Amino acid sequence: MSALEREVARLADDLLFERALDVDARDEIPRGHFDALAAAGLYGIEGPRDAGGLDLDVVTRRRIRERLAGGCLSTAFVWAQHHGAVRCVRAAPAPIRDLWLQRLCSGQARAGLALAGLIPAPAPLLRIERRGLGWALDGSSPMVTGWGYLDVLLVAARVHSEPDAVAFALVDTSLPGLRAQPRRLAACNAARTVQLRFDGVKIGDDDVVETLDLPAWAAAGEGVRLNGVLAIGVAERCARLLASDSLHAEIATARDALDAAADGDELAQVRADAALLAMRAASTLVVARGSAAVDMCEHAQRLAREAIFLLAFGQRPAIKEALLRGLA
């Protein structure tokens, strides 16, 4: 085990897991959780070394995400979304890259995602259009996680004058015109998910990171794969609490399948399988703990709620169909 792997294990077990029930009860993630992840360099796992990142290979990044999800899913859920912004900025033109990449890799600036404004595709909820010398964002993004913990959002919006174009922009969370409506969730409520309203939020040309066509964005599969990794982390924590060798073996098989699956229907299926495995692992833990499992001081009930959350989170039509087949 490398020094980094040992540090990730320490943070997941001795910090995140030890405080997970308290985070769940208080609906608040201590700032120290994110500071500790930053101190370990974990905000830069996808960043290049010349910007202070660790530039880790994709499998190592998945294992880190998995281990942290098994410690405290609320914390991991907020932290994990930061890396979507790092990937986007890493590939951006020099002015944006120079302004943001080092700050993101160090955790000095902490980012989240606002992508759901693209859905439903025929009538997008969030649009961006030219206005004066810059751009303006109007509409809403219904599921934005990490509000109050973040400095900047990577926002996806449909370009008003080009119906099939998607613009990705970095938006400072302190800008005027942003209004957040809290959403109370059955699990990971401490992650502070909101419906975010954009009322003519003004940004400059240098804030627009890239523009893609909608089909190219929709076909990208790594986000689907990474969401499955969160489910593997929850299942693994249940297996450790149960001390179940057979469940550990099933998780190893599901992990390998998730790593190897091709984008498209195959990935949707193994992503669904991972979520169903987390649900079954958490249900097994509840049964093993008996009536004590539903006590709010028990990890079993928290993990069961998190497994339910992961059945619905990041769901696409192909994943939903695979989940329904599996449950039937």
C-alpha positions in Angstrom: 0.0 0.0 0.0 1.4 3.4 -1.0 1.7 6.4 1.3 -1.2 8.0 -0.5 -3.4 4.9 -0.1 -2.6 4.7 3.6 -3.6 8.4 4.0 -6.9 7.9 2.1 -7.7 4.9 4.3 -6.9 6.9 7.4 -9.1 9.8 6.4 -12.0 7.5 5.3 -11.9 5.4 8.5 -10.6 7.6 11.3 -12.2 10.9 10.2 -15.1 10.5 7.8 -16.6 7.2 9.1 -16.1 8.2 12.7 -18.0 11.4 12.2 -20.6 10.1 9.6 -23.5 9.7 12.0 -22.9 13.1 13.5 -22.8 14.7 10.0 -26.0 12.9 9.1 -27.8 14.0 12.3 -26.6 17.7 12.1 -27.1 18.0 8.3 -23.7 19.7 8.1 -20.3 18.7 7.0 -17.5 20.2 9.1 -15.2 22.4 7.1 -12.3 20.4 8.5 -13.3 17.4 6.4 -12.7 19.3 3.2 -9.6 20.9 4.6 -8.2 17.5 5.5 -8.8 16.3 1.9 -7.1 19.3 0.5 -4.1 18.9 2.8 -3.7 15.3 1.5 -3.7 16.6 -2.1 -7.0 15.0 -2.9 -8.5 18.0 -4.7 -5.8 17.6 -7.3 -6.1 13.9 -8.1 -7.0 14.7 -11.7 -4.8 17.8 -12.1 -1.4 17.9 -13.8 1.7 18.0 -11.7 2.8 21.4 -13.2 -0.4 22.9 -11.5 0.2 21.1 -8.2 -2.0 18.1 -9.0 -1.2 14.4 -8.4 -2.1 13.4 -12.0 -3.2 9.9 -10.8 -4.3 7.1 -13.2 -8.0 6.6 -13.6 -8.2 3.3 -11.6 -6.4 4.9 -8.6 -8.8 7.8 -8.8 -11.8 5.5 -8.7 -10.4 3.6 -5.7 -10.0 6.8 -3.8 -13.5 7.9 -4.6 -14.8 4.5 -3.5 -12.9 4.5 -0.2 -14.1 8.0 0.7 -17.7 7.2 -0.2 -17.5 4.3 2.3 -16.4 6.7 5.0 -19.0 9.5 4.6 -21.1 9.6 1.4 -22.1 13.2 2.1 -18.5 14.4 2.2 -17.5 12.3 -0.7 -20.4 13.4 -2.8 -19.5 17.1 -2.5 -15.8 16.5 -3.0 -16.3 14.2 -6.0 -18.0 16.8 -8.0 -15.0 19.1 -7.8 -13.1 17.0 -10.2 -15.6 17.6 -13.1 -14.5 21.2 -13.0 -10.8 20.2 -12.8 -11.1 18.0 -15.9 -12.8 20.8 -17.8 -10.4 23.5 -16.8 -7.4 21.3 -17.5 -8.5 21.1 -21.1 -9.4 24.8 -21.4 -7.5 27.6 -23.1 -4.6 29.2 -21.3 -6.4 32.3 -19.8 -8.9 30.1 -17.9 -6.4 27.3 -17.2 -3.9 29.8 -15.7 -6.5 31.5 -13.6 -8.2 28.5 -12.1 -6.3 25.2 -12.4 -3.7 25.6 -9.6 -6.3 27.0 -7.2 -8.6 24.0 -8.0 -5.8 21.4 -7.6 -4.8 22.8 -4.2 -8.3 23.0 -2.9 -7.9 26.7 -2.4 -10.9 27.0 -4.7 -13.6 24.3 -4.3 -15.9 23.6 -7.2 -19.2 21.9 -7.7 -21.4 21.1 -10.7 -24.7 22.5 -12.1 -25.5 20.2 -15.0 -29.1 19.3 -14.6 -30.3 22.6 -16.2 -29.8 20.8 -19.6 -32.7 18.4 -18.8 -35.3 17.9 -20.2 -33.5 18.2 -23.5 -36.5 19.4 -25.6 -37.0 22.4 -23.3 -33.8 23.0 -21.3 -34.2 24.7 -17.9 -31.1 26.8 -18.2 -30.0 28.9 -21.1 -27.0 31.1 -21.8 -27.0 34.0 -24.3 -24.9 36.9 -25.5 -25.8 40.1 -23.6 -23.7 43.2 -24.0 -20.0 42.4 -23.9 -20.5 39.2 -22.1 -23.0 36.4 -21.4 -26.0 36.0 -19.2 -27.5 32.9 -17.6 -31.3 32.5 -17.1 -33.3 29.7 -15.8 -32.6 27.0 -13.1 -30.6 24.0 -12.3 -32.7 21.7 -10.1 -30.0 19.7 -8.3 -26.9 21.5 -7.3 -24.9 19.9 -4.5 -22.5 21.5 -2.0 -24.2 24.9 -1.7 -22.4 26.9 1.0 -19.3 24.7 0.7 -18.3 25.9 -2.8 -16.5 28.8 -4.3 -17.3 28.2 -7.9 -19.7 26.1 -10.1 -19.1 24.5 -13.4 -22.4 25.3 -15.0 -23.9 23.6 -18.2 -26.4 25.6 -20.1 -28.0 25.4 -23.6 -26.8 28.2 -25.9 -29.8 30.3 -26.8 -28.9 30.9 -30.4 -27.7 27.3 -31.1 -30.3 24.7 -29.8 -27.8 21.8 -30.0 -24.9 23.6 -28.3 -24.0 23.2 -24.7 -21.8 25.9 -23.0 -19.8 25.1 -19.9 -19.0 28.1 -17.7 -17.3 28.8 -14.4 -19.6 30.8 -12.2 -18.6 32.4 -8.9 -21.1 31.3 -6.2 -21.2 34.9 -4.8 -22.4 36.5 -8.0 -25.6 38.5 -7.9 -28.7 36.9 -9.5 -28.2 33.4 -7.9 -31.0 32.2 -5.7 -30.9 28.9 -3.9 -33.9 26.9 -2.7 -32.8 24.2 -0.3 -34.0 20.6 -1.0 -34.4 18.2 1.9 -33.2 14.8 0.9 -33.7 11.4 2.6 -29.9 10.8 2.6 -26.8 13.0 2.2 -28.8 16.0 3.3 -25.6 17.4 4.8 -24.3 17.7 1.2 -26.7 20.7 0.8 -28.4 20.1 -2.5 -30.4 23.1 -3.7 -32.5 24.2 -6.7 -30.5 27.1 -8.0 -32.1 29.9 -9.9 -30.2 32.1 -12.4 -31.7 35.5 -12.9 -29.6 37.1 -15.6 -26.3 36.1 -14.0 -23.6 37.9 -15.9 -20.3 36.3 -16.8 -17.5 37.2 -19.2 -16.0 35.5 -22.2 -13.1 34.2 -20.1 -15.6 32.4 -17.8 -16.9 30.2 -20.7 -14.7 27.1 -20.6 -15.9 25.2 -23.7 -18.8 24.6 -25.9 -19.9 21.1 -27.1 -22.7 19.7 -29.1 -25.4 18.1 -27.0 -25.0 14.5 -28.4 -21.3 14.5 -27.6 -21.9 15.6 -24.0 -24.7 13.0 -23.5 -22.5 10.2 -24.8 -19.7 10.7 -22.3 -19.6 7.7 -19.9 -17.0 8.5 -17.2 -19.6 10.3 -15.0 -21.9 7.3 -15.1 -19.0 5.0 -14.2 -17.9 7.2 -11.3 -21.4 7.3 -9.9 -21.2 3.6 -9.8 -18.0 3.8 -7.8 -19.9 5.6 -5.0 -22.2 2.6 -4.7 -19.3 0.2 -4.6 -17.9 2.3 -1.6 -21.2 2.0 0.3 -21.4 -1.8 -0.4 -17.8 -2.2 0.8 -18.5 -0.4 4.1 -21.5 -2.8 4.7 -19.3 -5.8 3.9 -16.6 -4.6 6.4 -19.2 -4.1 9.1 -20.6 -7.6 8.4 -17.2 -9.2 8.0 -18.6 -11.0 5.0 -16.0 -12.7 2.8 -18.7 -13.7 0.2 -19.9 -10.1 0.0 -16.4 -8.8 -0.4 -16.0 -11.3 -3.3 -19.2 -10.0 -5.0 -18.0 -6.4 -4.6 -14.6 -7.3 -6.2 -16.5 -8.8 -9.2 -18.7 -5.7 -9.5 -15.7 -3.4 -9.2 -13.9 -5.2 -12.0 -17.0 -5.1 -14.2 -17.4 -1.4 -13.7 -13.7 -0.7 -14.6 -13.9 -2.8 -17.7 -17.4 -2.0 -19.1 -17.6 -0.2 -22.5 -19.6 3.0 -22.7 -23.3 2.6 -23.6 -25.6 -0.2 -22.6 -22.9 -2.3 -21.0 -21.9 0.5 -18.7 -25.5 1.3 -17.8 -26.0 -2.4 -16.8 -23.0 -2.6 -14.6 -23.7 0.8 -13.1 -27.2 -0.5 -12.2 -25.7 -3.7 -10.9 -23.4 -1.7 -8.5 -26.4 0.3 -7.2 -28.4 -2.9 -6.6 -25.4 -4.5 -4.9 -25.2 -1.6 -2.5 -28.9 -1.8 -1.8 -28.6 -5.6 -1.1 -25.5 -5.1 1.1 -27.2 -2.4 3.2 -30.4 -4.5 3.5 -28.3 -7.5 4.7 -26.6 -5.2 7.3 -30.1 -4.1 8.5 -31.3 -7.7 8.9 -28.0 -8.7 10.7 -28.3 -5.8 13.2 -32.0 -6.6 13.9 -34.3 -4.0 15.5 -31.2 -1.9 16.6 -30.6 -1.2 12.9 -33.3 1.4 12.7 -31.9 3.4 15.6 -30.6 6.7 14.3 -27.3 6.0 16.2 -26.7 3.0 14.0 -24.7 3.0 10.7 -27.1 0.4 9.2 -30.0 2.8 8.7 -27.7 5.5 7.4 -26.1 3.2 4.8 -29.5 1.8 3.8 -30.8 5.4 3.1 -27.6 6.1 1.2 -28.1 3.0 -0.9 -31.6 4.2 -1.7 -30.2 7.6 -2.7 -27.7 5.9 -5.1 -30.6 4.0 -6.8 -32.0 7.4 -7.9 -28.9 9.6 -8.2 -27.4 10.1 -11.7 -30.1 7.9 -13.3 -30.4 7.8 -17.0 -33.1 6.0 -19.0 -30.9 3.0 -19.7 -29.8 2.7 -16.1 -33.4 3.0 -14.9 -34.5 0.2 -17.2 -31.6 -2.0 -16.0 -32.5 -1.2 -12.3 -36.1 -2.1 -12.9 -35.1 -5.4 -14.6 -32.8 -6.2 -11.7 -35.5 -5.5 -9.1 -38.1 -7.5 -11.0 
